[in-house]
């Protein structure tokens, strides 16, 4: 059941576990983790394991393009600022989507009450939730070009 996104809790649709890097990890470490694990996002945690931010593949690519010589010396913690795309595990999908919009990102890290990362909710997860058919809905007939549309021409 798709339900209203205001009623769906992020933990029911998030991906987990989430891979995390320390704030002291270098961008070269982040690139290695993203490529090795086939990911687009990483959680960034402090020395106590609390989430302090999100690192996206786009940020890593921009860092490489802008400062290729500093790539092995600059830490991922240096780009984790406010607003932080982090939501509590009890947050609704709608609240998480608002946080994504506010932060200008396509994902949020879902944390436990101690701030430790539990998972990640991406824009793709939200779209997948919205695209699920209602249980009593008739299936759409699709063509090779997508859903069939009515021709409204006279």
C-alpha positions as CSV (number, residue, x, y, z in Angstrom):
1,X,0.0,0.0,0.0
2,X,1.4,3.4,-1.1
3,X,-0.4,5.5,1.5
4,X,0.1,9.2,2.1
5,X,3.7,10.2,2.3
6,X,2.9,12.1,5.5
7,X,2.0,8.7,7.1
8,X,4.9,6.6,5.8
9,X,7.9,6.4,8.1
10,X,11.3,6.7,6.5
11,X,12.6,3.4,8.0
12,X,10.0,1.5,5.9
13,X,11.5,2.6,2.6
14,X,15.1,3.6,3.3
15,X,18.1,1.7,2.1
16,X,20.2,0.2,4.9
17,X,22.8,-0.2,6.1
18,X,24.5,3.0,5.0
19,X,28.2,3.2,4.4
20,X,29.9,5.8,6.6
21,X,33.2,7.5,6.5
22,X,34.9,9.5,9.3
23,X,35.2,13.3,9.0
24,X,38.9,12.8,8.8
25,X,38.7,10.5,5.7
26,X,40.1,12.0,2.5
27,X,38.2,12.6,-0.7
28,X,40.3,9.9,-2.3
29,X,39.0,7.5,0.3
30,X,35.4,8.6,-0.5
31,X,35.9,8.0,-4.2
32,X,37.3,4.5,-3.5
33,X,34.3,3.7,-1.2
34,X,31.8,5.0,-3.8
35,X,33.3,3.1,-6.7
36,X,34.0,-0.1,-4.8
37,X,30.5,-0.4,-3.4
38,X,28.7,1.1,-6.3
39,X,27.1,3.8,-4.2
40,X,26.1,7.5,-4.9
41,X,26.0,8.6,-1.2
42,X,27.9,8.1,2.0
43,X,27.2,9.2,5.5
44,X,29.9,11.2,7.2
45,X,30.4,10.6,11.0
46,X,32.4,12.2,13.7
47,X,34.8,10.3,16.1
48,X,31.8,9.2,18.2
49,X,29.9,7.7,15.3
50,X,27.3,10.5,15.1
51,X,26.3,11.6,11.7
52,X,27.4,15.0,10.7
53,X,26.5,15.0,7.0
54,X,26.1,13.4,3.7
55,X,28.6,13.1,0.9
56,X,27.3,12.6,-2.6
57,X,29.2,11.4,-5.7
58,X,28.5,14.8,-7.2
59,X,30.4,16.5,-4.4
60,X,33.3,14.2,-4.9
61,X,33.4,14.8,-8.6
62,X,33.2,18.6,-8.1
63,X,36.1,18.4,-5.6
64,X,38.2,16.5,-8.2
65,X,37.4,19.0,-10.9
66,X,38.0,22.0,-8.7
67,X,41.1,20.9,-6.7
68,X,42.6,17.7,-8.3
69,X,45.9,18.2,-6.4
70,X,44.2,18.5,-3.0
71,X,42.0,15.4,-3.6
72,X,44.2,13.2,-1.4
73,X,44.7,15.9,1.3
74,X,41.3,17.4,1.8
75,X,38.9,15.7,4.3
76,X,35.3,14.9,3.7
77,X,34.4,16.6,6.9
78,X,35.4,19.9,5.4
79,X,32.3,20.0,3.2
80,X,29.8,18.9,5.9
81,X,28.0,22.2,6.8
82,X,24.5,23.4,7.4
83,X,21.9,22.6,6.6
84,X,22.6,19.0,7.2
85,X,20.5,16.4,5.3
86,X,19.7,14.3,8.4
87,X,16.4,13.1,9.7
88,X,15.3,11.1,12.7
89,X,14.1,7.5,12.1
90,X,10.5,8.5,13.1
91,X,10.3,11.1,10.4
92,X,7.8,10.8,7.6
93,X,8.8,10.4,4.0
94,X,7.2,13.8,3.3
95,X,9.3,15.5,6.0
96,X,12.4,13.8,4.6
97,X,11.5,15.1,1.1
98,X,11.2,18.6,2.5
99,X,14.6,18.2,4.1
100,X,16.1,17.1,0.7
101,X,14.6,20.2,-0.9
102,X,15.8,22.5,1.9
103,X,19.3,21.1,1.7
104,X,19.4,21.0,-2.1
105,X,20.3,17.3,-2.2
106,X,18.7,14.1,-3.5
107,X,19.1,12.1,-0.3
108,X,19.0,12.3,3.5
109,X,20.7,10.1,6.2
110,X,18.3,8.5,8.6
111,X,19.6,8.4,12.2
112,X,18.8,6.8,15.5
113,X,18.1,8.8,18.7
114,X,21.9,9.0,19.3
115,X,22.5,10.4,15.9
116,X,24.1,7.3,14.4
117,X,23.3,6.5,10.8
118,X,20.7,3.7,10.2
119,X,20.1,4.2,6.5
120,X,19.6,6.5,3.6
121,X,16.5,7.7,1.9
122,X,17.0,8.9,-1.7
123,X,14.8,10.8,-4.1
124,X,14.6,7.5,-6.0
125,X,13.2,5.8,-3.0
126,X,10.5,8.5,-2.7
127,X,9.6,8.2,-6.4
128,X,9.4,4.4,-6.1
129,X,7.0,4.8,-3.2
130,X,4.8,7.2,-5.1
131,X,4.9,5.0,-8.2
132,X,3.6,1.9,-6.5
133,X,0.1,1.0,-7.8
134,X,-2.8,1.2,-5.4
135,X,-3.9,-2.3,-4.4
136,X,-7.4,-1.9,-6.0
137,X,-6.2,0.0,-9.1
138,X,-6.5,-1.4,-12.6
139,X,-3.1,-2.0,-14.3
140,X,-2.2,0.6,-16.9
141,X,-1.8,-0.6,-20.4
142,X,1.6,0.4,-21.6
143,X,3.1,0.6,-25.0
144,X,6.8,0.6,-26.0
145,X,6.6,4.4,-25.7
146,X,5.1,4.3,-22.1
147,X,1.6,4.5,-20.8
148,X,-1.1,4.6,-23.4
149,X,-2.6,8.1,-23.8
150,X,-5.9,9.2,-25.3
151,X,-5.8,11.1,-28.5
152,X,-7.9,14.2,-27.9
153,X,-7.7,15.5,-31.5
154,X,-11.1,15.9,-33.3
